[in-house]
């Protein structure tokens, strides 16, 4: 009962704290629990303990009902090190508000690395779908390399919402409005990417014909809804944490990696514009399973 009272007004902060670990949870699953053993589990546990400690301190300072029962003098009143038990040294842990600060200053190198990261994970996502569905590897996308630029482009466009004038900040401050804005942005990118590919190559790399609320088979309600959810996670959770990790990499190393990735990517773009990636599960995907000619 006392713990429940201590959490009054703090449930949202705890939810945000849990969401801030989303990317670590995904990586923990991908690494079959290895990341959890060596890094994620201790960090997550320490963060929850820190959250509880702060909630306990606030409850005592405000002298709320039953506060006198919270009499852990070692934890709350240790004069030498107020945030941990005597003799215990640990690094400072950010509180929930700081960990959920999505107003970041993204440098050019950060945006480039995020573009390639999300392009790669988008490729992994679609490859995994075919492995699960058909039990075979399919190199999805128009390009040869392991990336789907439409995912990376969507990420970067979403992050540019943070660069809007202050009078538009109410968009990103409201997750519901942001969700619908992201749906619109991602739907627009997907629609015109499909249109461009069909005009330039005479082929379709995806076709949603037969799906609920589809528009010319280029986008559908299910797809843009998933993009809306994923885009919000990117904006509020994943990108800020990636920025924190990227900022720890020396500037010269970041710049070198970006230059190498951009060169390889441009070579792939040039090659794929002449010899696009086609075949089973790539250009014959969808309900109609057709390759349309531009002239038809």
C-alpha positions in Angstrom: 0.0 0.0 0.0 2.8 2.4 0.9 4.6 1.7 -2.4 1.4 2.3 -4.3 1.1 5.7 -2.6 4.7 6.5 -3.4 4.0 5.9 -7.1 1.1 8.5 -7.3 2.0 10.9 -10.0 5.1 8.9 -11.0 3.7 6.1 -13.2 4.1 8.1 -16.4 7.8 8.8 -15.6 8.4 5.1 -14.9 6.7 4.2 -18.2 9.0 6.6 -20.0 12.0 5.2 -18.2 11.0 1.7 -19.4 10.5 2.9 -22.9 13.9 4.5 -22.9 15.4 1.0 -22.8 13.5 -0.2 -25.9 16.6 -0.3 -28.1 18.6 -2.2 -25.5 15.7 -4.7 -25.2 15.7 -5.3 -29.0 19.4 -5.7 -29.1 19.2 -8.1 -26.1 16.8 -10.3 -28.1 18.9 -10.1 -31.2 22.0 -11.2 -29.2 20.1 -14.0 -27.5 20.5 -12.4 -24.1 24.2 -11.8 -24.3 23.9 -8.0 -24.2 21.6 -8.4 -21.1 24.2 -10.4 -19.2 27.2 -8.1 -20.0 25.5 -4.7 -19.9 21.7 -4.3 -20.2 20.4 -6.1 -17.1 22.7 -4.3 -14.5 22.1 -0.9 -16.1 18.3 -1.4 -16.2 18.2 -2.7 -12.6 20.4 0.2 -11.3 18.1 2.7 -13.1 15.0 1.2 -11.5 16.7 1.3 -8.1 17.6 5.0 -8.7 14.0 5.7 -9.7 12.7 4.1 -6.5 15.3 5.9 -4.4 14.2 9.3 -5.8 10.5 8.4 -5.3 11.2 7.4 -1.7 13.2 10.7 -1.1 10.4 12.8 -2.5 7.8 11.0 -0.4 9.8 11.6 2.8 10.6 15.2 2.1 6.9 16.0 1.5 6.0 14.1 4.7 3.2 12.2 3.1 1.1 9.5 4.9 3.3 6.8 6.4 6.6 8.5 5.5 8.0 7.7 9.0 8.0 4.0 8.0 10.7 4.7 5.3 13.5 4.7 7.8 16.4 3.3 5.8 19.1 5.6 7.2 21.9 4.0 5.2 20.2 4.7 1.9 18.7 8.1 2.6 20.9 9.8 5.1 24.5 8.6 4.4 26.5 11.8 4.8 29.5 10.6 2.7 27.6 9.5 -0.4 24.0 10.3 -0.4 23.0 8.3 -3.4 24.3 4.9 -2.4 25.2 2.6 0.5 28.5 3.2 2.3 31.5 1.9 0.4 29.6 1.5 -2.8 30.8 3.6 -5.7 28.9 3.8 -9.0 28.5 6.1 -12.0 25.8 8.8 -12.0 22.6 7.5 -13.5 20.3 9.9 -15.3 16.8 10.3 -14.0 13.7 9.6 -16.1 13.3 13.1 -17.4 16.8 13.4 -18.6 16.7 10.0 -20.2 13.6 10.9 -22.1 14.8 14.2 -23.4 14.1 13.9 -27.1 15.2 17.5 -28.0 18.6 16.7 -29.2 21.1 18.6 -31.4 21.8 16.1 -34.1 25.0 16.8 -36.0 25.5 15.9 -39.7 27.5 12.9 -38.8 24.8 11.7 -36.4 22.1 12.1 -39.0 24.2 10.2 -41.6 25.0 7.3 -39.2 21.3 7.2 -38.2 20.3 7.1 -41.8 22.5 4.0 -42.4 21.5 2.4 -39.1 17.7 2.6 -39.8 18.3 1.6 -43.4 20.1 -1.5 -42.2 17.5 -2.4 -39.6 14.7 -1.8 -42.1 16.5 -4.3 -44.4 16.9 -6.8 -41.5 13.2 -6.4 -40.7 12.0 -7.2 -44.3 14.6 -10.0 -44.6 13.4 -11.5 -41.3 9.8 -11.4 -42.5 10.6 -13.5 -45.6 12.7 -15.9 -43.5 9.8 -16.4 -41.2 7.1 -16.6 -43.9 8.9 -18.6 -46.6 11.9 -20.0 -44.9 14.3 -18.4 -47.4 16.7 -15.4 -47.7 15.5 -12.6 -49.9 17.7 -9.5 -50.4 14.9 -7.0 -50.2 15.1 -3.6 -51.9 16.3 -2.1 -55.2 20.0 -2.1 -54.1 22.7 -4.7 -53.6 23.9 -3.7 -50.2 22.1 -4.5 -46.9 20.1 -1.3 -46.6 16.7 0.0 -47.5 17.0 3.8 -47.9 13.3 4.4 -47.5 13.6 3.5 -43.8 16.6 5.7 -43.2 15.0 8.6 -45.2 11.8 8.3 -43.1 13.9 8.5 -39.9 15.7 11.6 -41.0 12.5 13.4 -42.1 10.9 12.6 -38.8 13.9 14.0 -36.8 13.6 17.2 -38.8 10.4 17.8 -36.9 12.7 18.9 -34.0 14.2 21.6 -36.2 10.8 23.3 -36.8 10.3 26.9 -35.5 9.3 27.1 -31.8 5.7 27.9 -32.6 5.4 24.4 -34.1 7.0 22.6 -31.1 3.5 21.6 -29.9 3.6 19.0 -32.6 6.4 17.0 -31.1 5.3 17.8 -27.6 2.0 15.9 -28.3 2.7 12.2 -29.1 -0.8 11.8 -30.6 -0.4 14.6 -33.0 3.1 13.4 -33.8 1.8 9.9 -34.6 -0.6 11.2 -37.3 2.0 13.6 -38.7 4.5 10.8 -38.9 1.9 8.6 -40.6 1.4 11.3 -43.2 5.1 11.9 -43.8 5.9 8.2 -44.1 2.9 7.5 -46.3 3.9 10.3 -48.6 7.5 9.1 -48.8 6.4 5.5 -49.5 3.8 6.5 -52.1 6.2 8.7 -54.1 9.1 6.3 -53.8 6.9 3.6 -55.3 5.8 5.9 -58.1 9.4 7.0 -58.8 10.6 3.4 -59.0 7.8 2.4 -61.3 8.4 5.3 -63.6 12.2 5.0 -63.6 12.4 1.2 -63.8 9.0 0.0 -64.9 8.7 -2.2 -61.9 7.1 -2.4 -58.5 9.0 -3.5 -55.5 5.9 -3.7 -53.3 2.2 -3.9 -54.0 -0.6 -3.5 -51.4 -3.4 -4.2 -53.7 -6.1 -6.0 -51.7 -5.0 -4.6 -48.4 -7.4 -2.5 -46.3 -7.5 1.2 -47.3 -4.7 1.0 -49.9 -4.0 3.7 -52.4 -3.1 2.4 -55.9 -1.4 -0.5 -54.1 1.4 1.9 -53.1 0.5 2.4 -49.5 -2.0 0.9 -47.1 -3.5 1.7 -43.7 -1.7 -1.2 -42.0 1.7 -0.1 -43.3 1.5 3.6 -42.5 0.1 2.7 -39.0 3.2 0.6 -38.3 5.4 3.4 -39.7 3.6 5.9 -37.4 4.3 3.7 -34.3 7.9 3.1 -35.4 8.5 6.7 -36.2 7.3 7.8 -32.8 9.6 5.3 -31.1 12.4 6.6 -33.3 11.8 10.2 -32.4 11.2 9.8 -28.7 13.3 6.8 -27.7 15.7 5.3 -30.2 17.2 8.3 -31.8 18.0 10.2 -28.5 19.8 7.0 -27.2 21.6 6.5 -30.5 22.7 10.2 -30.3 24.1 9.5 -26.8 26.1 6.5 -28.1 27.3 8.2 -31.2 28.5 11.3 -29.3 30.9 9.0 -27.4 32.7 8.1 -30.7 35.7 10.4 -31.5 34.7 13.0 -34.1 37.4 11.9 -36.6 36.3 8.3 -36.4 32.7 9.3 -37.0 33.7 11.4 -40.0 35.8 8.6 -41.5 33.0 6.1 -41.0 30.5 8.4 -42.6 32.8 9.1 -45.6 33.3 5.4 -46.2 29.6 4.5 -45.9 28.6 7.4 -48.2 31.1 6.3 -50.9 30.0 2.7 -50.8 26.3 3.8 -50.8 26.8 6.0 -53.8 28.6 3.2 -55.7 25.6 1.0 -54.9 23.2 3.7 -56.1 25.0 4.1 -59.4 25.2 0.3 -60.0 21.6 -0.3 -58.9 20.3 2.4 -61.1 21.5 0.4 -64.1 21.1 -3.1 -62.6 18.4 -3.0 -60.0 17.9 -5.8 -57.6 15.0 -7.9 -59.0 13.6 -11.4 -58.7 11.4 -13.7 -56.6 10.2 -12.0 -53.5 11.6 -8.6 -54.6 9.7 -7.4 -57.7 7.0 -10.0 -57.7 5.8 -9.3 -54.2 2.2 -8.3 -53.4 -1.3 -9.5 -54.3 -1.1 -9.0 -58.0 2.5 -10.4 -58.4 3.1 -8.5 -61.6 5.9 -6.3 -63.1 4.2 -3.3 -64.7 5.7 -1.6 -67.7 5.7 2.2 -67.7 3.9 2.3 -71.0 0.9 0.2 -69.8 
